[in-house]
Amino acid sequence: MHALLTPADVEAYRRDGVVLVRGLFADHVDLLRAGIEQNMSMPVPHAFENLAPGEAGRFFDSYCNWQRIPAFETVIRESPAAEVAADLMGSDRVQLFHDHVLVKEPGTAKPTPWHQDGPYYFVQGEQTISFWSPLDPVTEATLRCVAGSHRWPRPVLPKRWLAGGDFYPDPADWMPVPDPDAEGMPIREWAMEPGDAVAFDFRTLHGARGNVSDVRRRAFSLRLVGDDARYVERPGPTSPPFPGHGMKPGDRLREDWFPVIWSRAS
């Protein structure tokens, strides 16, 4: 087991679908900050502004940039994230799915809506993991996860963050988005330092408060999958879309697009 983890961390991840890993990217904070600045200053295919006209602040997000931003690829390949992911998932190998940057500038009151990542993706399995790592100290704008939601019998209806509306055509196939605060659900959230990381299952319901502080909240997310992850068809275009991938239901993710970045055998 990696030195950043304890057996209790692994137990918590499998029971709750979420655990805090202190210092996961501590040695790469400056590199990630530089990568985010590059990401925000260059035109990329998947970059979004998530505020409606008249809403204060700035809520920027962008994904799938590791191949065009060298800092991200360096961190993905050289940080302990993949090995830690393997231990938490109980997997013999780890594939990269995608990277994701989320920035809330000071005075951005808009929260990140409650959602599960899995329904937006074309991947399914028990061995999935996201790391969410702030590059600034966070308290109120930290990530919030509902413990045990990765074991709910139905996935939560995915929504469009800015435009509103349902992401797929038939909402009856999905569980309505709950209000965890009003319903008294067990929420895990932590004050975090730069380089700490929340690890959570793709199926774990999560969101984040707005950033009403006077400090930026830059976060780097990394999505990884393990041995049992397989391609699954959804009732519409997924996010990220990855057009022309050529995979069939039940296939492993193709390794030329989603490389294996760690293996126990090696």
Summary of the structure (lengths in Angstrom):
residues: 266
radius of gyration: 17.3
end to end distance: 15.5
largest distance: 53.5
contacts: 851
relative contact order: 0.24
helix: 20%
strand: 27%
